[in-house]
Amino acid sequence: MQTILEELHAKGFALVPYDYALRDLVIRAVRSWETFCTLPVEEKNRYMALGGNDGYQRTVDAESFILSKYTQVTQFDPAETPSFINDCFLILEDIQSIARGIFAEKATVSLQLIHDGTIQVPGEAYLLPLFPTDEIAVAPGKLRVTTSAEPYGLKDTRQFALTGIVLVK
């Protein structure tokens, strides 16, 4: 893990390997998120304000959904809850373990799904863009990350993405 921290400081990003089961879960979650984005606005708006900043958000040119361990979805019938939400709770557990392996116990993680948007988080945070590859790209939160993976040397240019946000205390 020391090498990862050295890469973060030297390059501004690092690649963290993760297993195929997590990759498959990420792909499934992103596909479900893509389907969710095709729903009528009224249906998507039901998932706003799920605790703190969590839940569905829409701006003029982007859609996003933030999940953390504090996200509250108990008010929804489990049969009606979009599958990406349940998948993201499983992903969150794995990413939390990876983040703590890199940053020790100081790390807490949330996930953000985006559609045609960008993510920018404050200073002491790192982004872990999760693409359907075998690695997680870790970048300091002060960088602006779009749904294109080009800043990381990856070839993924999907309009839909899933990104972990790691806050380091």
Residue pairs with C-beta under 8 A, 6 or more apart in sequence:
1 101
1 102
3 14
4 14
4 16
4 102
4 138
5 14
5 102
7 13
7 14
7 15
8 14
8 126
8 138
8 140
12 139
12 140
12 143
13 137
13 138
13 139
13 140
13 143
13 151
13 152
14 137
14 138
15 135
15 136
15 137
15 138
15 152
16 98
16 102
16 128
16 135
16 136
16 137
16 138
17 134
17 135
17 136
18 94
18 98
18 134
18 135
18 136
20 134
22 91
22 94
23 132
23 133
23 134
25 87
25 90
25 91
25 94
26 91
26 130
26 131
26 132
26 162
27 132
28 83
28 84
28 87
29 83
29 84
29 87
29 88
29 91
29 113
29 162
30 84
30 113
30 132
30 158
30 160
30 161
30 162
32 82
32 83
32 84
32 87
33 65
33 82
33 84
33 113
33 115
33 160
33 162
34 115
34 160
35 82
36 44
36 65
36 82
36 84
37 44
37 63
37 115
37 160
41 58
44 56
44 58
44 63
45 56
45 58
46 76
47 55
47 56
47 65
47 76
47 82
48 55
48 56
48 57
49 55
50 71
50 72
50 73
51 68
51 70
51 71
51 72
52 68
52 70
53 66
54 66
54 67
54 68
54 70
54 71
54 72
54 110
55 65
55 66
55 71
56 63
56 64
56 65
57 63
57 64
57 65
57 66
58 64
59 117
61 116
61 117
62 114
62 115
62 116
62 117
62 118
63 114
63 115
63 116
63 117
64 112
64 113
64 114
64 115
64 117
64 119
65 84
65 112
65 113
66 110
66 111
66 112
67 85
67 88
67 89
67 92
67 110
67 111
67 112
67 113
68 92
68 108
68 109
68 110
68 111
69 92
71 85
71 89
73 81
73 85
84 113
88 111
88 113
88 162
91 111
91 130
91 162
91 164
92 109
92 110
92 111
92 164
95 109
95 111
95 128
95 130
95 136
95 164
95 166
96 107
96 108
96 109
98 128
98 136
99 107
99 108
99 109
99 126
99 128
99 164
99 166
100 107
102 138
103 126
103 166
103 168
106 168
106 169
107 166
107 167
107 168
107 169
108 166
108 167
108 169
109 128
109 164
109 165
109 166
109 167
110 164
110 165
110 167
111 162
111 163
111 164
111 165
112 119
112 162
112 163
112 165
113 160
113 161
113 162
113 163
114 147
114 160
114 161
114 162
114 163
115 147
115 159
115 160
116 147
116 159
117 146
117 147
118 144
118 145
118 146
118 147
119 127
119 144
119 145
119 163
119 165
120 141
120 142
120 143
120 144
120 145
121 127
121 141
121 165
121 167
122 141
122 142
123 141
123 142
124 141
124 167
124 168
124 169
125 140
125 141
125 165
125 166
125 167
125 168
126 138
126 139
126 140
126 141
126 165
126 166
126 168
127 137
127 138
127 139
127 140
127 141
127 143
127 145
127 163
127 164
127 165
127 166
128 136
128 137
128 138
128 139
128 163
128 164
128 165
128 166
129 136
129 137
129 139
129 145
129 149
129 152
129 161
129 162
129 163
129 164
130 136
130 161
130 162
130 163
130 164
131 137
131 149
131 154
131 156
131 158
131 161
132 156
133 154
133 156
136 164
137 149
137 152
137 154
138 166
139 145
139 151
139 152
141 165
143 151
145 151
145 163
147 157
147 158
147 159
147 160
147 161
148 156
148 157
149 155
149 156
149 157
150 157
